[in-house]
Every structure is written in C-alpha cells, then in structure tokens.
Amino acid sequence: MIILVLLVTILQKSTRVLYNRPMRFSTIFFDLDDTLYPSSTGLWAAIKERMNIYMRDMLQIPADEVPALREQYYKMYGTTLRGLQARHTVDVDDFLAFVHDVPLQDILTPNPLQREIIASLPQRKLVFTNADLHHAQRILAVLQLDDLFETIIDVNAVSPYCKPNPEAFAIAQELANEPDPRKCVMIDDLPRTTRAALEVGMASILYGTEEPTEDASGVFIDWNHLPILVADE
C-alpha cells in the first residue's frame, strides 16, 4: 500500500510538471494561399491569371511580356504587387480587389480534419499572408476556419515589406506581441519563406511536401502530423 501511494504521488507530481511547464512555442503563424488549402485547387493559378489581365489591360504592359515580368517582380520584391508599386503607378486597393475577384465557393472545400487539428493546437494561431485582409477573410470564411485565428497579419500591415523580408517577420512578431522568435513557428508552402523564417530565428514548417529540406525545420502534407511538429520537445 505504501509503495502504491508513493507511485501515485510521483505520477501526480510529474503530471503537474508536464502540464505547468512553459510551451516551447507560443505562437504559430499560418500562411494563407496554397497552405490553408492545397495548391491542387487551382485558386492561385486563377489569381495569377487575373494579375496577367490587370497588368495587360490596366497598366498597358504588352501581353507577351506580362507573365515573365510578373514572375520577375515576384522574385525580386516578394510579391508582384510590390514590384508594380516600385516600377509602375498602380492603385493598390484596385489591384487587390481585381485579382482576388474569383468565385471561392466554387473552388474551395472545407476540410473538417484540418479544422479539428488547428483547433486542437494550444498555441496562439495567426494568419500571416502576402494577400490583403479582405481576401484572407473570404478564404477563411469559405474554409470555415475564420473563428480559429486570433488575427490576420496581411500585406498592408507589414507594408512596405512582405514575406520573405526579415522586416516583415519583425513587424509580424510585434503585432503578435511575441518578441522572441524562438517561440514562433511559420507554416508556409514556399521554401523561400520557411528559409527566411529560420534566418530570423523562428522554427518553420514547409507544407505540401514530405521530402526533408534544409529550408525548414519540418515538412508535412497530412494535417494529422502537424501537432507532432509543433509539440514540446
């Protein structure tokens, strides 16, 4: 009986230690496009086509130059929009409204498992996107995830920067009220973003592949694996 009591006491103490210790990660930043929904939906391809149309019709850029220029700006400035702002006269709100004017309900489908997994995570959860707030809100509503995130940090919130600029990560941390990057995780579908997160001291998880990479702390396709990747060590 004495031995049993001792074992129960030890178990209770160890359980208290387990549940009372600080979490390794306090804050998880989720990318939006091609992360909270798979790239196979074709939504991002539809948005890029609308970028092409806008650049051709509104900015009078020759049609045969548009695709290459769009990608060039994306690589140089982080987003095509930032490149257009630097090299052309463009109405930001008009551009964002036009390129995001796609029928989301016809393209996206809610994933109940994804919702269950994200809701189960004990950390603070924020969306950190290079899109604008209105687009992010529409996406989250269609995916039925809009009640799971504390806030949305959009491209306007970190202006004139964007991911993967280190300044954008610094602003995101400030807005999240988390000064220690070691307590943050960035989940994104782009290796350049997960690599940038590592470079500023965050952990990062690359969505959409199961191939290990030096560009991220971890990788996943199956949402069931995410809790393991962000769990305490």
N, C-alpha and C positions, 0 to 999 in steps of 0.2 A: 504493500500500500504506500509506504514511504517513497519507494522508487517511482511509482506511478505519479504521485503528487509532484515529485521533482521533475519528471519528464513533462508534465502538463505545464508547470511553471516556466521551464526553459522554453517550451514551444510558444507560450504566450508572450514571453519577453522578446523572442526572436521575431514573432509576428509583428509586435509593436515597432520594432526597429525597422522591419521591412517596409511597413506602410507609413512610417513617420519620416523616413529619410528623404531629403530633397531629390526631386527628379533630375536626372542628368539633363534632359531637355525640357524647357518650359514653354517654348513657342515653336509652332510649325507653320511655315509659310507654304501655301499651295499655289502653284501656277494655275492658270485657268485653261486656256485653249490647248487642246491636244494633251491635257493632263487630267482634268476632271471629266473628260470624255475622251475616248480613243480616237486617234488620227484617222482610223478607218471610216469614220462617219462622213468625211469629206467636207466638213464645215470650213476648215481652214483653207482648203482649196477654193471654196466658193468665195471666201473673203478676199483671197489674193486676186481672184478674177475681177472682183469689184474694185480692187485697188488699180488693176490694169485699166479698167474702164474710166475711172476717175482721172488717172494720170493722162490718159489719152484725150478725153472729152473736156475735162475741166481745166487742165493745165497745158493742153495743146502740145503734149510731148508726142513725137511721131510713134505710131503704133508699133513699128518694128524695133524701137529702142526701149519700149516700156518694160518688158519682162526682165531684161538684163539690168536695167537701171534700178528697178525695184529691188532686185536681189543685191545689187551693189550697195544701195543705201542701207539695206537691212544689215549687211555685214559690217559696213563702216560705222554706222551710227546706232546700231542696236535695234532700231525699227525703221521701216520705210518712211513712216511719218516724220521721224526726227531728221532723216535725210532731206525730205521735201521741205521741212522748215528751214534747214540750213542752206539749201540751194535754190529754193523757189519761193514764191509768195503763195501761201496756202492757208485757207481758213480751217483751223484745226477741228473745230466742232462740226463743220460741214463735212470734212473728210471722214471723220469717225462715224458720223450718222449715216453717210452714204455706204461706206464699206461694210458696216455691220447690219445693213438692212437686208437680212436674209431670214427665211421662214424657219426659225429654230425648231418649232414644234414638228415640222416635217422631217427634221434631220436628227434630232437628239432624242434619246430614250432614257428615262431614269433607270438607275441601277440600284435596286434595293440592297444588295450586298455591300456595294460601295458606301451607301448611306449608313448602313449599320456599322461598318468598320470605322468610318470617320467619326461618327457619333461616339464610338466607344473609346476613342483616344483621350487620355486625361489631360493632355497639354492644351494650351490656348491655340486656337486654329484661326489663321487669317489667310485671305486670298491676296497674293502679290502678283499683279499682272501688268503686262505692257499694253493691255487694252484699256478702254475707258470704263468709268463706273457704270454707265447705263448698260453697256454690253455685258459686263460682268453680272449685273443684277438680273438681266434677262436670262443669261445662261444658267445661273444658279436656280432661278425660279423654275425653268423648264426641267432641270435635272432634279428638282425637289430637294435641293441642298441649302437653300437660302437661309435656313434657321440654324445652320451648324457653324457658321463662321462669325467671329467677333467683329470683324470689319473687313473692308476691301481697300487695299492699297493699290490704286490704279496709276496709269501712266501720268496723269495730271498731278497726282500727289507727290511724285518724285521728280517732276519737271525742274530743270531742263534735261534731267538724266533719265535713264531707263535701264532695265536689266540688259546686259550683264555689267554695267558700270558699277564700280565699287561705291561711288557716291549714292547710287540708288539703294544699295543694300544698307548703307549707313542711315539714310532717311527712313527706310522701312523699319529698322531697329528703333529709331527714335519714335516713330509713330506707334510702334508696338510697345513702347516703354520697356524695352529689353536691351540694356546697354552691352551685355556680354554676348558676343557672337557664338561662344562655345555652347550656349544654352539654346541655340536656334538650329532649326533644320529647314532647308529649302528643298521642296519637291518640285521637279520640273522635267519636261520632256526633252530639253535641249542640253547637250553636253557642255556647251559654252556657258550656260547659266549655272549648272551644277559645279562646273570647274571654278567659275567666278566666286560662287558661294564658299567653296573650300579656301580660296585665296584670301577671303576676308575673315576666315576663322570659323565659319559655320560648318556643320555637317551638311551633306547634301545627298539626295536620293534621286536617281535617274529613273523616270517612268517610261515604260514602253520597250524594255529590253531585259533579258536575263543574262546577258554577257557582262561579266565584271569589267570594270573600267577604272582607270586612274582619275577619270574626270568626276567621280562621285564616290561617296562613302558606301553606297549600296545601290542596288538596282531591283526593279520589280515590274511585273506585269499583273500578277494576281493580287488583288487588293487584300486577300487573306494574309499576305506576307508583310503588309505594312506595319502592323502592331509590333512585330518582332524587330523590325528595322529601327524603330524609334523607342524601343523599350530601354529601361535602365540596364546598364552593364553590371 
